[in-house]
Amino acid sequence: MSETFEYCDKLVENFEKVIEKPRVGKSSVYYTGVDLGTACVVLAVLDENYQPAAGACRYADVVRDGMVVDYIGAVNLVREMKHELEEKLGTQLMYAAAAIPPGTDELDGGAVKNVVQAAGFELTNLLDEPTAANEVLKMQNGAVVDIGGGTTGISILKDGKVVYVVDEPTGGTHFSLVISGAYKLPFTDADQYKRDSKNHKELLPVLKPVIEKIASIITRHINNHEVKEISLVGGTACLEGIEVIIEKKTRIYTHKPKNPMFVTPLGIALSCTQEIMD
């Protein structure tokens, strides 16, 4: 179990380093993962050996509850981040993969695909977020829970294969709403307050009811499956102590990677190829 997560934590650690200082080399090709999150847009760039080469992260309000609500804003942002990384690497980034919340392909798959293509990428893969995350986690039997800004996506795996996916509307936005009410803060300020890890210890009791709601959503969906472990990913999972409450409530071993926000974008990038989608 620990060896699997060792790979994940090492990959995330290396990615954090290249966000600060890109690894400029002689890679014949680069693979980009585009993660259009509710609160954050992340671009993860891997080299020909699928090792982190560069990355960028921007807080933005172009997606809500897993749906693209500002198409032009999303295109401009991804294009801007793409150009910035191309300048740093001294090369053109051609190939990209993207992801969507589970079960939303009919509703939003097209919008995400169009954003990535309009930003100047050749799209080579479009998969659901928890499945993408498992490219990094490499879990065989368990549940990957992607707690994003607007929704919580759950993928259940059996023998390394996804057997069940679902997406429910509870996530970081709900955390910010609770903080806003409890501290009499405007929503934006509450959001900023939540992101500062120095405040996490103090916020945990305030947010406990919402975390327990997420735990009950997980329990409801994994009930008919033999789930031995849960892995938390997504920006909202960065809240310190969230895994303790979820493990206590679900009574299932719950693991959280080093920086859960970067697991899904890295998994998306690992799913990128040079074969362009129709």
MOKAHU-V55811 format. One record per helix or strand of 2 or more residues. SS is the DSSP state (H for helix, E for strand). FROM is the first residue (numbers start at 1). LEN is the number of residues. If there is no record, write none. Layout:
BEGIN
SS_FROM_LEN / SS_FROM_LEN
END
This chain:
BEGIN
H_2_19 / E_31_6 / E_40_7 / E_52_8 / E_63_2 / E_67_2 / H_71_19 / E_95_6 / H_105_14 / E_122_7 / H_129_9 / E_142_6 / E_152_7 / E_161_8 / H_172_12 / H_187_9 / H_197_26 / E_229_5 / H_235_4 / H_242_9 / E_253_4 / H_260_11
END
